[in-house]
């Protein structure tokens, strides 16, 4: 860590910190004054709700995701767990204040409106709260609001395993509004929609590609209206090394060993019979072990074709 080399550097550093603290306190006072001047019931409502013109455009919320890590991809339960930081940004003209620096409010402030977005394909989500909740609301002088949340979430990922273990899976992170229809709010990806903090390293899969889409499909229209939804799609390709070393090569070797019986004379019937039975039992045991470690589905997988061919 670098240290200041003179007393003047220390003095400049201390004065800078003091001025920064004073500026932050001034910004908080100005923001509180703006909030206090608003109607308490209206300031916690969606900004467009106070418009008298019913044809006003919907509020636009910009989203961005930082992928900290893919913790697991479970092809048995057909889900995946990811550690993310979600950033949401929108504009609330009611919160403009006269200052040069933004004001950061720890946690989710109950004094201003925040969107009710959620992961629409989630199984469960845990918000990180080591020491303090990992979330904040930052309000800029021009009324722009940035909300940040750190969470670990387990999401549903329907998988097609017909080509298992040579399969490619597409898993999605979907973000939608719980109560506001698309006439009230619109959700859009930012210019940098998905950021990978580190190289993705998984035991069974390799992240090949990812892309974002502004819609989740046509299944978000209900009796109560059409709800906005965006999604990020991640393409994972299964790594074949484990299956090659533990399934394909062993079963292939057993089949090759069983062929040795064709070179044994027909007069040595006991040897030919014992070799064939031993190979069959060994292969059956191997297939039983394989069945315990692969996903259970009702259709035939590529691995089932291989094991059946080995038995034949």
TIMARZA-144058 format. One record per residue (C-alpha): residue in one letter; x, y, z. Coordinates in steps of 0.5 Angstrom, whole numbers, padded with zeros to 4 digits, always signed. Example, Ala and Ser with C-alpha at 12.3 -4.5 7.8 and 13.67 -1.06 7.14 Angstrom:
BEGIN
A+0025-0009+0016
S+0027-0002+0014
This chain:
BEGIN
X+0000+0000+0000
X+0003+0007-0002
X+0004+0012+0004
X+0004+0019+0003
X+0011+0022+0003
X+0011+0029+0006
X+0006+0032+0011
X+0003+0036+0006
X+0000+0030+0002
X-0003+0028+0009
X-0006+0035+0010
X-0009+0035+0003
X-0011+0028+0004
X-0015+0030+0011
X-0018+0036+0008
X-0020+0032+0002
X-0024+0027+0006
X-0027+0033+0011
X-0030+0036+0005
X-0032+0030+0002
X-0036+0028+0008
X-0039+0035+0009
X-0041+0035+0001
X-0045+0028+0003
X-0048+0031+0009
X-0050+0037+0005
X-0053+0032+0000
X-0057+0028+0005
X-0060+0034+0008
X-0062+0037+0001
X-0065+0030-0001
X-0069+0030+0005
X-0072+0037+0004
X-0074+0035-0003
X-0077+0028+0000
X-0081+0032+0006
X-0084+0037+0001
X-0087+0031-0003
X-0094+0028-0001
X-0092+0022+0003
X-0097+0017+0000
X-0095+0019-0007
X-0087+0019-0006
X-0088+0012-0005
X-0092+0011-0011
X-0089+0009-0018
X-0087+0016-0021
X-0092+0016-0027
X-0098+0014-0022
X-0098+0022-0021
X-0099+0024-0028
X-0106+0027-0030
X-0105+0024-0037
X-0107+0017-0038
X-0103+0017-0044
X-0096+0018-0041
X-0091+0013-0043
X-0089+0007-0038
X-0083+0008-0033
X-0077+0005-0036
X-0072+0001-0032
X-0066-0001-0034
X-0062-0007-0032
X-0055-0010-0031
X-0053-0016-0028
X-0046-0018-0025
X-0045-0026-0025
X-0040-0027-0019
X-0040-0034-0020
X-0044-0040-0023
X-0044-0044-0016
X-0047-0051-0019
X-0051-0054-0025
X-0056-0059-0023
X-0058-0064-0029
X-0062-0068-0024
X-0066-0063-0021
X-0066-0059-0027
X-0064-0052-0024
X-0057-0048-0023
X-0055-0043-0018
X-0052-0037-0019
X-0049-0031-0015
X-0051-0025-0018
X-0051-0017-0017
X-0057-0014-0020
X-0057-0006-0022
X-0063-0003-0023
X-0064+0004-0026
X-0070+0009-0027
X-0071+0016-0027
X-0076+0020-0021
X-0076+0027-0023
X-0080+0028-0016
X-0073+0027-0013
X-0069+0032-0016
X-0064+0036-0012
X-0059+0042-0012
X-0052+0038-0011
X-0046+0036-0015
X-0046+0029-0012
X-0050+0023-0011
X-0053+0021-0004
X-0053+0013-0002
X-0058+0010+0002
X-0056+0004+0005
X-0061-0002+0005
X-0068-0001+0001
X-0070+0006+0003
X-0078+0006+0005
X-0078+0013+0003
X-0078+0013-0004
X-0081+0008-0009
X-0077+0002-0012
X-0079-0003-0017
X-0082-0010-0015
X-0078-0014-0020
X-0076-0021-0019
X-0073-0027-0022
X-0079-0030-0025
X-0076-0037-0026
X-0073-0038-0019
X-0074-0044-0014
X-0071-0040-0008
X-0067-0033-0007
X-0062-0031-0002
X-0060-0024+0000
X-0053-0023+0002
X-0053-0020+0009
X-0046-0021+0012
X-0045-0015+0017
X-0050-0011+0013
X-0055-0013+0008
X-0052-0012+0001
X-0056-0007-0002
X-0057+0000-0003
X-0061+0006-0007
X-0056+0011-0010
X-0060+0018-0012
X-0057+0023-0017
X-0058+0030-0017
X-0062+0030-0023
X-0067+0025-0020
X-0064+0018-0023
X-0064+0012-0018
X-0059+0007-0018
X-0061+0000-0014
X-0056-0005-0013
X-0057-0012-0010
X-0053-0018-0008
X-0056-0025-0008
X-0055-0032-0009
X-0061-0035-0013
X-0063-0042-0016
X-0067-0042-0022
X-0071-0047-0026
X-0067-0050-0032
X-0071-0055-0037
X-0066-0059-0040
X-0066-0064-0046
X-0062-0070-0045
X-0063-0074-0051
X-0056-0073-0053
X-0053-0074-0046
X-0047-0073-0045
X-0046-0070-0051
X-0051-0065-0050
X-0052-0057-0050
X-0056-0054-0045
X-0059-0047-0045
X-0061-0044-0038
X-0064-0037-0037
X-0064-0032-0032
X-0071-0028-0033
X-0073-0022-0029
X-0080-0019-0029
X-0085-0015-0026
X-0089-0018-0020
X-0095-0013-0020
X-0094-0007-0026
X-0096-0009-0033
X-0093-0007-0039
X-0097+0000-0039
X-0094+0002-0033
X-0087+0000-0033
X-0082-0003-0039
X-0076-0007-0037
X-0070-0006-0042
X-0062-0008-0041
X-0057-0003-0041
X-0051-0002-0045
X-0047-0007-0041
X-0053-0012-0040
X-0049-0018-0037
X-0042-0018-0034
X-0038-0024-0032
X-0033-0022-0026
X-0029-0028-0027
X-0028-0034-0032
X-0033-0039-0031
X-0030-0046-0029
X-0035-0051-0028
X-0034-0059-0026
X-0039-0062-0031
X-0040-0056-0036
X-0037-0050-0040
X-0040-0044-0041
X-0040-0043-0049
X-0044-0037-0050
X-0049-0032-0047
X-0054-0027-0050
X-0060-0022-0048
X-0067-0021-0050
X-0072-0016-0049
X-0078-0021-0048
X-0079-0027-0045
X-0084-0030-0050
X-0091-0030-0051
X-0093-0033-0044
X-0093-0027-0040
X-0100-0025-0042
X-0106-0026-0036
X-0113-0024-0035
X-0110-0018-0031
X-0105-0016-0036
X-0099-0017-0040
X-0093-0016-0035
X-0086-0014-0038
X-0080-0019-0037
X-0073-0020-0040
X-0068-0025-0040
X-0061-0027-0041
X-0059-0034-0044
X-0053-0038-0043
X-0051-0044-0047
X-0047-0049-0043
X-0044-0055-0047
X-0042-0061-0042
X-0035-0063-0042
X-0034-0070-0044
X-0028-0072-0040
X-0031-0075-0034
X-0036-0080-0038
X-0030-0082-0043
X-0026-0084-0038
X-0031-0087-0033
X-0036-0090-0038
X-0034-0090-0045
X-0027-0093-0045
X-0029-0098-0039
X-0035-0101-0043
X-0031-0101-0049
X-0025-0105-0046
X-0030-0110-0043
X-0033-0111-0050
X-0026-0112-0053
X-0024-0117-0048
X-0031-0121-0049
X-0029-0122-0057
X-0023-0126-0054
X-0028-0132-0054
X-0028-0132-0061
X-0021-0134-0061
X-0021-0139-0056
X-0022-0146-0059
X-0029-0149-0059
X-0026-0155-0055
X-0025-0151-0049
X-0032-0149-0048
X-0032-0148-0041
X-0027-0142-0042
X-0031-0139-0047
X-0037-0139-0043
X-0034-0137-0037
X-0031-0131-0041
X-0037-0129-0044
X-0041-0129-0037
X-0036-0125-0034
X-0036-0120-0039
X-0044-0120-0039
X-0044-0119-0031
X-0038-0114-0031
X-0042-0110-0036
X-0049-0110-0033
X-0045-0108-0026
X-0042-0102-0030
X-0049-0100-0033
X-0052-0101-0027
X-0047-0096-0024
X-0048-0091-0030
X-0056-0091-0028
X-0055-0089-0021
X-0051-0083-0023
X-0055-0080-0029
X-0061-0076-0030
X-0067-0080-0030
X-0072-0079-0036
X-0077-0082-0040
X-0074-0082-0046
X-0068-0085-0049
X-0061-0082-0048
X-0055-0082-0053
X-0051-0086-0047
X-0057-0091-0047
X-0056-0093-0054
X-0048-0094-0053
X-0050-0098-0047
X-0055-0102-0051
X-0050-0103-0056
X-0045-0106-0052
X-0049-0111-0049
X-0051-0113-0056
